[in-house]
Amino acid sequence: MTSEEDEFEGLTPAEAFRRAKIDHFLQHVREYVDMGRYIASLRTLDTVFGLDSGNDEGKLLKGTIDGLVDHLLKRSSNGKGDSAAEPHPRPRRTDLVMIVDQDERLLISLTGTLRRYGFMAIGASSYEEALETFSMFRPEVVISEVNFETGPKGFDLYLWLKTNAGNNEVPFLFLATRIDRETLIAGKRFGVDDLIMKPVDDDVVIASVINCLTRKRSAQLAHK
């Protein structure tokens, strides 16, 4: 008998099905945390608690996620906002980067890369999730794919960001599987900060993020 069979031994078919559903949703929560999709992870936990209000692993995961969210929301208390006063403004460990992409493997990879380089990272897999995530966490840089399979496109997210008060200085980078002439012209015309080809090169992404932040802070310093 396998360990999975042991887990469901003695349960009625209905109880076994319920337990399997809980395990399924918990697995999604763990994956969402790896992607930095904290809003999606908390909503999925609501489903878990709807099935089992006292689920121990769910409670542990919620505590972990709440701690991560609290850290992101309080990052401004760690000296953020002083960059314009620095003679040589540079990225800090409080810099938050948001990645928006439907490819979950890419979200995990890029958020992990950014964290290894000292950045904080959050993720979203759609236009709608990106808007909600941005309004809650206010990232310093946004990296988004150009074309989503469904719904509004990356350019819609870019235009929303640039036309909402207080967001127009946030650097915006596009990821694209193919950068054709029309995409390149549109990006230049709209003022997108950079276009990066997929499959992504981690060093190229990091260099672009650092360059955008340095230029942003140099501009802020020049306006003082």
N, C-alpha and C positions, 0 to 999 in steps of 0.2 A: 504493500500500500504506500502511495507517495505521500509526501508531507502535505500536499494540497488536499488529498483525500482525507488525511487525518484531521485536517482543519474543519471539514464539513461532516465528519462522522458523528452520528447521533442526532443530526438536525433533520427536521422535516424538509420536504422539498421547498416549501415556501420560505422557511428560515434560511436554507442554503442559498436560495436565489437572492434573498435580501442581503445576506452576507457577501455574496459575489458582487452585487451592485455597489456595496459600500467599498469593497476592496478596489473595484474599478475606479470609483470617484477619487479615492485616496491616491491612487497611482497618478491620476490626472493632476491632483494638487501638487504632488512632488515634482512632476514635470513642469508645471506652471512656475513653481518657485525657481527651478533651474533657469527658466526663460526670463525671470524677473517680472512675470505677469501676475502681480500681487492682487490686483482687483479680481481677475479671473479665478485665482486660487481661493480667495475668501468666499466668493459666490459659490464655488464648487463645494466648499466646506459646509455652507448652509444646507446643501443637498444632503451631505453626509449626516449632519445633525438632525435633519428631518427624518432620516431613516433610523438613526441611533443617537439620541440626544446626549448620551454619556460616552460616546466613543473615545477611548483613551488616546489612540494615535491621532485622531482628529483634533483633540484638545492640545496635544503636544505641537502639532503642525501649526495650529492657529496661534499659539504663543510665539512660535518662531517667526511666523509671518508678521504678526503685530509688532514684534521687536524690530524687524527689518523696515517696516513701514514707518514706525516711529523714528527710527534713525534717519531715514530719508527726509521726513518732514522737519526734523530738527537740525538738518545739516547746516542751515544758515547761522546757527549759534556757534559754529566752529570757526569763526573768522571770515565767513563768506561775505563778500561785499567790499572788501578792502583792496581788491585788485587794482582799481583805478588809481590808488594812491601809491602803488609800487612803481619804482623807476623802470623795472623790467617785468611787466605782468606775465604770469605763467600759469598753466593749469595747476590745480591743487587736487588733493584727494577728496575734496567736497564737490568737485565737478560731477554733475549727473548727466548721463547720456541716455537718450531713449532710442531704442531700435524698433522699427515697425516693419514687420515682414510676416507673410503667411507661412513661410518655411520654418517650422518649429526647430529643425536641426540647426538652421542658421541663427535663430534667436539664442539657442543654448550656446552655440559656438562664439558668437560675437559678444554676448553679455559676459561670458567667461573670459574672453580675451581682454575686454575693457577692464574687468576687475583685476586681472593679473597686472595690468599696467597702472593700477592705482586709481582708476575711475570708479564711480558708482554707476550702475546700469539698471535700467528697467526695460521691459519689453511690452509690445502690443502686437496683435495679429490682424488688426483691421482698422479702418478709418475711425469707426465709432469707438473702439476701445482706446485708440490713440488720443482722441479728444478728451475722453474721461480721464485717462492717465495723465495727460498734460495738465489739465485743470487742477488735478490733485497734487502733483509733484513738481511741476514747473522745471523741467530739465533745462540745462544750459546749451545742449546740442541735440538735434533730432536727425536720425539717420533712417530713411524710409525707402522701401522699394518703390519703383515708379508705377507698376501696374499690379493691382490686386485682381484676383480672379473674379470677384463679385464686388458690387458696391462702388463707392467713390474711389478715385484713383489717387496716386501719390501727389499729383499736382493739386488736387482738391484739398488735401491736407496742408500742403505748402501755402496755398492761397488763404485757407482759413487761418493759419498761423500768422501770416504777414498782415492780415486785415483786422486782427483783433488787438485792441489797445494793449500795449506793453509787451507784445510778442515779436515785434518786427525786427528786433536785434538778435533774435535767437538764430544761430547758424543752422543751416539745413543742408544735409547731404543726401543725394539720391544713389540708390543701388539699382543697377539694371543688368539684365542678362544680355541685352543687346542695346547699345547706344547708337541708334540710327540718327540720320541727319535731322529729322523732325524733333526728336527728343533733345538733341544737343542744342538746336536753335531755341526751342522753347525754354530749356534750362537757362541758357544765356540771357534770353529776353526777360525772363522772370527774375533773374538775379540769384539763382540757386548757387550755393557756395562751392559745391563740387559734385561731380558725377563719377561714381566708382563702378567698375565692371564686376559682374559675377562670373565665375566664383571669386569671392572676395579674397584678397591678400591681406592678412591681419596687419602687417606692417604698413600697408598703404592706408588702411582705415585709421590706425592710430596716428600716423603722420598727418592725415587730413584733419582729424579731430583736434590735435594739438595746434596745427596751423590756424584753424578757424578760431579757436579760443584765444590764441595769441593776438591775432588781428583784431578780434572783438575788443579785447582789453586795451590794446594800443589805441584804438579809436576812442574808447571811453576816456583814456588818459588825455588824449589830445583835446577833448571837449571840456576838460576841467579848467 
